[in-house]
Amino acid sequence: MASIRKRGNSYQITVSNGRDIHNKQILETTTWAPDPSKTDRQNEKALQKFALDFEEKVKKGKYLKGEKMNYQEYITLWLSDYAQKQLESTSLELCTDVLKRVILPEIGHLKLVEIQPLNLQHLYSKLEKEGYTKNGKHKEYSHRTLKRYHQIISSTLSTAVQWQLIETNPCSRVKPPKGEENDNIKCFTLEDAQAFLEQLDKPYKVIHRGRKKKDGSPSSEHVEIKTIPTQYKVLFHIALFGGLRRGELIALTWDDIDFKENTVSISKAAARTKNGIITKQPKTKSSNRVIALPVATMQLLHTYRIEQQKYRLSVGSYWVGNGNNIFIQDNGLPMDISTPNSVLKKVIKMHNNSSEVKLPNITLHGLRHTSATLLISENVNLKTVSSRLGHSEISTTMDIYSHALRKKDEEAAASIGDLFAKKNKIS
C-alpha cells in the first residue's frame, strides 16, 4: 500500500519494492503537486489515482528512475559512468563544454521523463533565433552546429533508455532547425584555387627597417626577397587535392606516403586538448582511408623530403623531433595545429595586396570544401567524393555540399531542356 505524506505544497508517495541482498527494504518515492485550478476534492481524487498508478508501476517493474531524477543530475552520472569510459578525450571535452554551456542551462532542471519533443524544439528554436556572440559580434549557429548539439542530447538520452530510466528517446521525434544555410560555406572557385597555387610559387618582399634617427629622419632599410617554404606548399597542395582535415594533415608521417602508388594513408589525427596537442584515432572509422594524389603533388612531396633531411643535418642537436613527421616546427617537433590557418591567411593577404582579383578569406577547412566542390562540379561519383573525404555516410556529403549538387542539378535541367529544344528544331 502506497504511503502518502504531505510535504509543504506537495505530497511524497512512497512504495515498498521488496528487499535487497542485505534484507534491507527498498523504497521508491515520487512527488505529486496539486493543480491550483482544481477543487480540493478533485485534487484528492487525482492524488489517490496518482498514488495507485505509481504503486502499480513499482510492483510491475515499470517505474523509471527518470521520474525523479532531473537531466542535470543524470548528466553528472552519464559523464562519470559512461562518457569518461567510452568517449575519446576530444569528444569528451566537446560534449562536456556543450552540455554545461548550452544545454543544461535550458533543460537541466527538467525531470528525465518530462523532457518532451516540444522542450527540445523550443531549445533549438531559441538557439537558432538568438545565435551567439563571438569577439563582440553576433553570429548565427550553423546547421552543422545545431545538428551536433542535437546529436549530443540524443546520445545522452539514448543511454538513459538503455539504463531504463526513460522508455523512449524524445530526440527521435524532433528535427533540429536548419540554421545557417550551407550555401555560406567558404571555398575557392577553380579560378581562385589556380590563383592561390600560383601565389605559393611567387617570391615576396620583406622590408627590414632600422630605428629612426635622432633627428627623426628615416633610417636605412633592407629589402629581402623570400619564397613560401616548401613544406607549406606541400601542406596546402595535399589539403586542396586530397581534401584532408587539418588534424589529419598535421598528424601525417612519412610512413603514410607511398611514392610508388602515389597515395597517402590517413589513420590518425592531431587534436588540441587542455593537456596539449595529442595524436588520436580519426573522426570515424570511415576516416581511415587511402587516397590517391596527383603526380605533381607527390613530386613536390619528394622534393620536400630531401629538403627536410638536409635541414635536419644542418641544425644538428637543435633538432629534437623523431624525424618521421612531415609537417614540423624549426626543431623537428610536429607543427602546431594553429600554424596552417595562420600561414594560409598570410598567403591570401599577399595575393590580395598585389592583385585586383581578390581571393576570399577562407580557412584551411575551406580548402577541403574546395576539393569536394570541384570534384562534384567535374561529375566525380558522389560515393568516390564521400570516400576521399572520409565521411561515414554519403548523406553527410550530400548535406554539406547541397549547394554544389543543386548547381549540378540545375545544369542537368538546362542540358535536357536544350536537348529537347534541338530535337524540336530538327523536326
Backbone hydrogen bonds, N-H to C=O, Kabsch-Sander energy under -0.5 kcal/mol:
donor,donor_aa,acceptor,acceptor_aa,energy
3,S,14,T,-3.1
5,R,12,Q,-2.4
7,R,10,S,-3.1
10,S,7,R,-2.0
11,Y,32,W,-2.9
12,Q,5,R,-3.6
13,I,11,Y,-0.5
13,I,30,T,-2.9
14,T,3,S,-2.6
15,V,28,E,-2.5
17,N,26,I,-3.6
20,D,24,K,-2.6
23,N,20,D,-2.2
26,I,18,G,-3.2
27,L,25,Q,-0.6
28,E,15,V,-2.8
30,T,13,I,-2.0
32,W,11,Y,-2.3
38,K,35,D,-2.1
43,N,39,T,-2.6
44,E,40,D,-2.3
45,K,41,R,-2.1
46,A,42,Q,-2.3
47,L,43,N,-2.6
48,Q,44,E,-2.3
49,K,45,K,-2.3
50,F,46,A,-2.5
51,A,47,L,-2.6
52,L,48,Q,-2.3
53,D,49,K,-2.6
54,F,50,F,-2.4
55,E,51,A,-2.4
56,E,52,L,-2.2
57,K,53,D,-2.2
58,V,54,F,-2.2
59,K,55,E,-2.5
60,K,56,E,-2.2
61,G,58,V,-1.1
62,K,57,K,-3.0
63,Y,57,K,-1.1
66,G,165,L,-1.2
67,E,64,L,-2.2
68,K,65,K,-2.0
69,M,65,K,-1.5
70,N,68,K,-0.5
71,Y,110,L,-2.9
72,Q,108,G,-2.4
74,Y,70,N,-2.3
75,I,71,Y,-2.6
76,T,72,Q,-1.6
77,L,73,E,-1.3
78,W,74,Y,-2.9
79,L,75,I,-2.8
80,S,76,T,-1.6
81,D,77,L,-3.3
82,Y,78,W,-1.6
83,A,78,W,-2.8
84,Q,79,L,-2.2
85,K,82,Y,-1.0
86,Q,82,Y,-2.3
87,L,83,A,-2.6
92,L,88,E,-2.9
93,E,89,S,-2.2
94,L,90,T,-2.1
95,C,91,S,-2.7
96,T,92,L,-2.6
97,D,93,E,-2.3
98,V,94,L,-2.7
99,L,95,C,-2.8
100,K,96,T,-2.3
101,R,97,D,-2.6
102,V,98,V,-2.4
103,I,98,V,-1.8
104,L,99,L,-3.3
106,E,103,I,-1.4
107,I,103,I,-2.3
108,G,104,L,-2.3
110,L,107,I,-1.3
112,L,69,M,-2.6
113,V,66,G,-1.8
114,E,111,K,-1.4
115,I,111,K,-0.8
115,I,112,L,-1.1
116,Q,114,E,-0.9
119,N,116,Q,-0.8
120,L,116,Q,-1.7
121,Q,117,P,-2.7
122,H,118,L,-2.3
123,L,119,N,-1.9
124,Y,120,L,-2.6
125,S,121,Q,-2.4
126,K,122,H,-2.2
127,L,123,L,-2.3
128,E,124,Y,-2.6
129,K,125,S,-2.3
130,E,126,K,-3.0
131,G,127,L,-2.3
132,Y,139,K,-2.6
134,K,137,K,-2.7
137,K,134,K,-2.0
139,K,132,Y,-3.2
143,H,180,E,-1.1
146,L,142,S,-2.2
147,K,143,H,-2.4
148,R,144,R,-2.1
149,Y,145,T,-2.3
150,H,146,L,-2.2
151,Q,147,K,-2.2
152,I,148,R,-2.1
153,I,149,Y,-2.3
154,S,150,H,-2.6
155,S,151,Q,-2.4
156,T,152,I,-2.1
157,L,153,I,-2.3
158,S,154,S,-2.1
159,T,155,S,-1.5
160,A,156,T,-1.4
161,V,157,L,-1.6
162,Q,158,S,-1.9
163,W,159,T,-2.3
164,Q,161,V,-1.6
165,L,160,A,-3.0
166,I,160,A,-0.9
172,S,169,N,-1.6
173,R,170,P,-1.7
174,V,171,C,-1.7
180,E,141,Y,-1.7
184,N,181,E,-1.5
185,I,182,N,-2.0
187,C,185,I,-0.5
193,A,189,T,-2.7
194,Q,190,L,-2.1
195,A,191,E,-2.2
196,F,192,D,-2.6
197,L,193,A,-2.3
198,E,194,Q,-2.1
199,Q,195,A,-1.9
200,L,196,F,-1.4
201,D,197,L,-0.6
201,D,198,E,-1.0
202,K,199,Q,-1.2
204,Y,226,K,-2.9
206,V,224,E,-2.6
208,H,206,V,-0.6
208,H,222,H,-3.5
209,R,207,I,-0.6
210,G,220,S,-1.9
213,K,217,S,-2.2
216,G,213,K,-2.1
222,H,208,H,-3.0
224,E,206,V,-2.9
224,E,222,H,-0.5
226,K,204,Y,-3.1
226,K,224,E,-0.6
232,Y,229,P,-0.9
233,K,229,P,-1.5
234,V,230,T,-2.7
235,L,231,Q,-2.4
236,F,232,Y,-2.6
237,H,233,K,-2.2
238,I,234,V,-2.5
239,A,235,L,-2.2
240,L,236,F,-2.2
241,F,237,H,-3.1
242,G,238,I,-2.1
243,G,238,I,-0.5
243,G,239,A,-1.0
244,L,238,I,-0.7
249,L,245,R,-2.1
250,I,246,R,-2.4
251,A,247,G,-1.6
252,L,249,L,-1.3
254,W,324,N,-2.5
256,D,253,T,-1.8
257,I,254,W,-1.4
258,D,263,T,-2.6
259,F,257,I,-0.7
262,N,258,D,-1.3
263,T,258,D,-1.7
264,V,291,I,-2.4
265,S,256,D,-2.2
266,I,289,R,-3.3
267,S,265,S,-0.7
269,A,280,K,-2.4
270,A,247,G,-2.2
271,A,278,I,-2.5
273,T,276,G,-2.4
276,G,273,T,-1.9
278,I,271,A,-3.0
280,K,269,A,-3.2
287,S,284,T,-1.0
288,N,285,K,-1.4
289,R,266,I,-1.7
289,R,287,S,-0.8
291,I,264,V,-2.2
293,L,262,N,-2.5
298,M,294,P,-1.9
299,Q,295,V,-2.4
300,L,296,A,-1.9
301,L,297,T,-2.2
302,H,298,M,-2.2
303,T,299,Q,-2.2
304,Y,300,L,-2.3
305,R,301,L,-2.2
306,I,302,H,-1.6
307,E,303,T,-2.0
308,Q,304,Y,-2.8
309,Q,305,R,-2.1
310,K,306,I,-2.2
311,Y,307,E,-2.6
312,R,308,Q,-2.4
313,L,309,Q,-1.7
314,S,310,K,-1.8
315,V,311,Y,-1.6
316,G,312,R,-0.8
318,Y,315,V,-1.9
319,W,316,G,-1.5
320,V,331,N,-3.4
321,G,331,N,-1.1
326,I,252,L,-1.8
327,F,252,L,-0.5
328,I,326,I,-0.6
329,Q,333,L,-3.0
332,G,329,Q,-1.7
335,M,327,F,-2.3
339,T,336,D,-1.3
342,S,338,S,-1.5
343,V,339,T,-2.6
344,L,340,P,-2.6
345,K,341,N,-2.1
346,K,342,S,-1.4
347,V,343,V,-2.4
348,I,344,L,-2.4
349,K,345,K,-2.0
350,M,346,K,-2.6
351,H,347,V,-2.1
352,N,348,I,-2.5
353,N,349,K,-1.9
354,S,350,M,-0.7
354,S,351,H,-1.0
355,S,351,H,-0.8
358,K,356,E,-0.8
362,I,360,P,-1.3
366,G,363,T,-1.0
367,L,363,T,-0.7
367,L,364,L,-1.1
368,R,364,L,-1.0
369,H,365,H,-2.0
370,T,366,G,-2.3
371,S,367,L,-2.3
372,A,368,R,-2.1
373,T,369,H,-2.7
374,L,370,T,-2.6
375,L,371,S,-2.0
376,I,372,A,-2.3
377,S,373,T,-2.2
378,E,374,L,-1.2
379,N,376,I,-1.7
380,V,375,L,-2.3
385,V,381,N,-2.1
386,S,382,L,-2.7
387,S,383,K,-2.2
388,R,384,T,-2.4
389,L,385,V,-2.0
390,G,386,S,-1.0
391,H,386,S,-2.2
396,T,393,E,-0.8
397,T,393,E,-1.1
398,M,394,I,-2.5
399,D,395,S,-2.3
400,I,396,T,-2.5
401,Y,397,T,-2.5
402,S,399,D,-0.9
405,L,401,Y,-2.0
406,R,402,S,-2.6
407,K,403,H,-1.7
408,K,404,A,-2.0
409,D,405,L,-2.1
410,E,406,R,-2.1
411,E,407,K,-2.2
412,A,408,K,-2.3
413,A,409,D,-2.4
414,A,410,E,-2.2
415,S,411,E,-2.4
416,I,412,A,-2.5
417,G,413,A,-1.8
418,D,414,A,-2.4
419,L,415,S,-2.2
420,F,416,I,-1.8
421,A,417,G,-1.9
422,K,418,D,-2.5
423,K,419,L,-1.8
424,N,420,F,-2.2
425,K,421,A,-1.7
426,I,422,K,-2.1
427,S,423,K,-2.0
